[in-house]
Amino acid sequence: MILLIVLTVILVAGLICLVRAVRGPSTPDRVVALDTLSSLMIAALVVLGVHYQAEIFLDVALIYALLAFIGTLAVSKYLEGKDVGM
């Protein structure tokens, strides 16, 4: 029951972040909203992993967190106007 409440709160927070990402007044606001949305997705994967007692959800959450971090770094470097370094 508690996990259902937690998932509901994560879903509502995700919808708020999605609205901010679409209607954000500036590009950095949109980037922060998408980064927060990815963090909420990671939290939802962890909660689902606990609920179903499956380690695969935790593995996917870890890889998703790594990719989200690298993506946020790349977007912030791009918005700053510097070379990404590839």
GROMACS elastic network, one bead per residue, 0.5 to 0.9 nm:
[ bonds ]
;  ai    aj funct       b0    kb
    1     4     6  0.52303   500
    1     5     6  0.65692   500
    1     6     6  0.88420   500
    2     5     6  0.51070   500
    2     6     6  0.62313   500
    2     7     6  0.86505   500
    3     7     6  0.60822   500
    3     8     6  0.84957   500
    3    47     6  0.68783   500
    3    48     6  0.82269   500
    3    50     6  0.87610   500
    3    51     6  0.71226   500
    4     7     6  0.51126   500
    4     8     6  0.61353   500
    4     9     6  0.86743   500
    5     8     6  0.50290   500
    5     9     6  0.62455   500
    5    10     6  0.86350   500
    6     9     6  0.51485   500
    6    10     6  0.62163   500
    6    11     6  0.85968   500
    6    44     6  0.84735   500
    6    47     6  0.79567   500
    7    11     6  0.60720   500
    7    12     6  0.86537   500
    7    43     6  0.88585   500
    7    44     6  0.63862   500
    7    47     6  0.73740   500
    7    48     6  0.84423   500
    8    12     6  0.62177   500
    8    13     6  0.85784   500
    9    12     6  0.51614   500
    9    13     6  0.61424   500
    9    14     6  0.84594   500
   10    13     6  0.50961   500
   10    14     6  0.59940   500
   10    15     6  0.86346   500
   10    40     6  0.62438   500
   10    41     6  0.80702   500
   10    43     6  0.78011   500
   10    44     6  0.67924   500
   11    15     6  0.62327   500
   11    16     6  0.86942   500
   11    40     6  0.81805   500
   11    41     6  0.88881   500
   11    44     6  0.84231   500
   12    15     6  0.51090   500
   12    16     6  0.63386   500
   12    17     6  0.87020   500
   13    16     6  0.50693   500
   13    17     6  0.62331   500
   13    18     6  0.85929   500
   13    37     6  0.81304   500
   13    40     6  0.77174   500
   14    17     6  0.50209   500
   14    18     6  0.60768   500
   14    19     6  0.86413   500
   14    36     6  0.81158   500
   14    37     6  0.56414   500
   14    38     6  0.87883   500
   14    40     6  0.65380   500
   14    41     6  0.80023   500
   15    19     6  0.62436   500
   15    20     6  0.86392   500
   15    37     6  0.85788   500
   16    19     6  0.51758   500
   16    20     6  0.63243   500
   16    21     6  0.86706   500
   16    33     6  0.88145   500
   17    21     6  0.60746   500
   17    22     6  0.86617   500
   17    30     6  0.88199   500
   17    32     6  0.88678   500
   17    33     6  0.51866   500
   17    34     6  0.70059   500
   17    36     6  0.69629   500
   17    37     6  0.59539   500
   18    22     6  0.62853   500
   18    23     6  0.85760   500
   18    30     6  0.89608   500
   18    33     6  0.69971   500
   18    34     6  0.73695   500
   18    37     6  0.72057   500
   19    22     6  0.52121   500
   19    23     6  0.59509   500
   19    24     6  0.77791   500
   19    33     6  0.86397   500
   20    23     6  0.51795   500
   20    25     6  0.85072   500
   20    29     6  0.74899   500
   20    30     6  0.65850   500
   20    33     6  0.61041   500
   20    34     6  0.86499   500
   21    24     6  0.54034   500
   21    27     6  0.87816   500
   21    29     6  0.71251   500
   21    31     6  0.73057   500
   21    32     6  0.81006   500
   21    33     6  0.52842   500
   21    34     6  0.62652   500
   22    30     6  0.71661   500
   23    26     6  0.87345   500
   23    30     6  0.80411   500
   24    27     6  0.71136   500
   24    28     6  0.84830   500
   24    29     6  0.56517   500
   24    30     6  0.54766   500
   24    33     6  0.83711   500
   25    28     6  0.87503   500
   25    29     6  0.68439   500
   25    30     6  0.79577   500
   26    29     6  0.53750   500
   26    30     6  0.66093   500
   26    31     6  0.89879   500
   27    30     6  0.50589   500
   27    31     6  0.62992   500
   27    32     6  0.87355   500
   27    79     6  0.84121   500
   28    32     6  0.61766   500
   28    33     6  0.85193   500
   28    76     6  0.82632   500
   28    79     6  0.81938   500
   29    32     6  0.52085   500
   29    33     6  0.61466   500
   29    34     6  0.86796   500
   30    33     6  0.50236   500
   30    34     6  0.61876   500
   30    35     6  0.85568   500
   31    34     6  0.51770   500
   31    35     6  0.61190   500
   31    36     6  0.85687   500
   31    72     6  0.75986   500
   31    75     6  0.78232   500
   31    76     6  0.80715   500
   32    35     6  0.50054   500
   32    36     6  0.60812   500
   32    37     6  0.84691   500
   32    72     6  0.87211   500
   33    36     6  0.50960   500
   33    37     6  0.60744   500
   33    38     6  0.86675   500
   34    38     6  0.62005   500
   34    39     6  0.86336   500
   34    72     6  0.88736   500
   35    38     6  0.51442   500
   35    39     6  0.63368   500
   35    40     6  0.87189   500
   35    68     6  0.72542   500
   35    69     6  0.82511   500
   35    72     6  0.68492   500
   36    40     6  0.62214   500
   36    41     6  0.86450   500
   37    40     6  0.50444   500
   37    41     6  0.62521   500
   37    42     6  0.87135   500
   38    42     6  0.62871   500
   38    43     6  0.86765   500
   38    64     6  0.81824   500
   38    65     6  0.76905   500
   38    68     6  0.67151   500
   39    42     6  0.50585   500
   39    43     6  0.62821   500
   39    44     6  0.86612   500
   39    65     6  0.73659   500
   39    68     6  0.82878   500
   40    44     6  0.61359   500
   40    45     6  0.86147   500
   41    45     6  0.62055   500
   41    46     6  0.86644   500
   41    61     6  0.81109   500
   41    64     6  0.88042   500
   42    45     6  0.50873   500
   42    46     6  0.63008   500
   42    47     6  0.87082   500
   42    58     6  0.86791   500
   42    60     6  0.85296   500
   42    61     6  0.51386   500
   42    62     6  0.77948   500
   42    64     6  0.70443   500
   42    65     6  0.66663   500
   43    46     6  0.50979   500
   43    47     6  0.62306   500
   43    48     6  0.86123   500
   43    61     6  0.78581   500
   44    47     6  0.50704   500
   44    48     6  0.61102   500
   44    49     6  0.84905   500
   44    61     6  0.87521   500
   45    48     6  0.50614   500
   45    49     6  0.60471   500
   45    50     6  0.86518   500
   45    57     6  0.56764   500
   45    58     6  0.67517   500
   45    60     6  0.76966   500
   45    61     6  0.58601   500
   46    50     6  0.62780   500
   46    51     6  0.86133   500
   46    57     6  0.63656   500
   46    58     6  0.56453   500
   46    61     6  0.66524   500
   47    50     6  0.51286   500
   47    51     6  0.61543   500
   47    52     6  0.86756   500
   47    57     6  0.87205   500
   47    58     6  0.89929   500
   48    52     6  0.60409   500
   48    53     6  0.80175   500
   48    54     6  0.82879   500
   48    57     6  0.69370   500
   48    58     6  0.87644   500
   49    52     6  0.53731   500
   49    53     6  0.54766   500
   49    54     6  0.51623   500
   49    55     6  0.62282   500
   49    56     6  0.72646   500
   49    58     6  0.60396   500
   50    54     6  0.69674   500
   50    55     6  0.82781   500
   50    57     6  0.84939   500
   50    58     6  0.86174   500
   51    54     6  0.80175   500
   52    55     6  0.88257   500
   52    57     6  0.88951   500
   53    57     6  0.88688   500
   54    57     6  0.62073   500
   54    58     6  0.77036   500
   55    58     6  0.52419   500
   55    59     6  0.64213   500
   55    60     6  0.87883   500
   56    59     6  0.50195   500
   56    60     6  0.61690   500
   56    61     6  0.85122   500
   57    60     6  0.51328   500
   57    61     6  0.60744   500
   57    62     6  0.86251   500
   58    62     6  0.61581   500
   58    63     6  0.87158   500
   59    62     6  0.51508   500
   59    63     6  0.63692   500
   59    64     6  0.85518   500
   60    63     6  0.52196   500
   60    64     6  0.59758   500
   60    65     6  0.84787   500
   61    64     6  0.50083   500
   61    65     6  0.60037   500
   61    66     6  0.86234   500
   62    65     6  0.51190   500
   62    66     6  0.63554   500
   62    67     6  0.87742   500
   63    66     6  0.51279   500
   63    67     6  0.62557   500
   63    68     6  0.85453   500
   64    67     6  0.51348   500
   64    68     6  0.59620   500
   64    69     6  0.84932   500
   65    68     6  0.50788   500
   65    69     6  0.61011   500
   65    70     6  0.86598   500
   66    69     6  0.52004   500
   66    70     6  0.63300   500
   66    71     6  0.86041   500
   67    70     6  0.51570   500
   67    71     6  0.60183   500
   67    72     6  0.85346   500
   68    72     6  0.60586   500
   68    73     6  0.85740   500
   69    72     6  0.51656   500
   69    73     6  0.62589   500
   69    74     6  0.86872   500
   70    73     6  0.51126   500
   70    74     6  0.62165   500
   70    75     6  0.86996   500
   71    74     6  0.50792   500
   71    75     6  0.61587   500
   71    76     6  0.85334   500
   72    75     6  0.51811   500
   72    76     6  0.60471   500
   72    77     6  0.85095   500
   73    76     6  0.52128   500
   73    77     6  0.61255   500
   73    78     6  0.85607   500
   73    84     6  0.87392   500
   74    77     6  0.51960   500
   74    78     6  0.61503   500
   74    79     6  0.86652   500
   74    84     6  0.62170   500
   75    79     6  0.61130   500
   75    80     6  0.84942   500
   75    84     6  0.87379   500
   76    79     6  0.50862   500
   76    80     6  0.60585   500
   76    81     6  0.86264   500
   77    80     6  0.50379   500
   77    81     6  0.63415   500
   77    82     6  0.55945   500
   77    83     6  0.69019   500
   77    84     6  0.60631   500
   78    81     6  0.51589   500
   78    82     6  0.59933   500
   78    83     6  0.68939   500
   78    84     6  0.66948   500
   79    82     6  0.77612   500
   80    83     6  0.89392   500
   81    84     6  0.89683   500
   82    85     6  0.85697   500
   83    86     6  0.79935   500
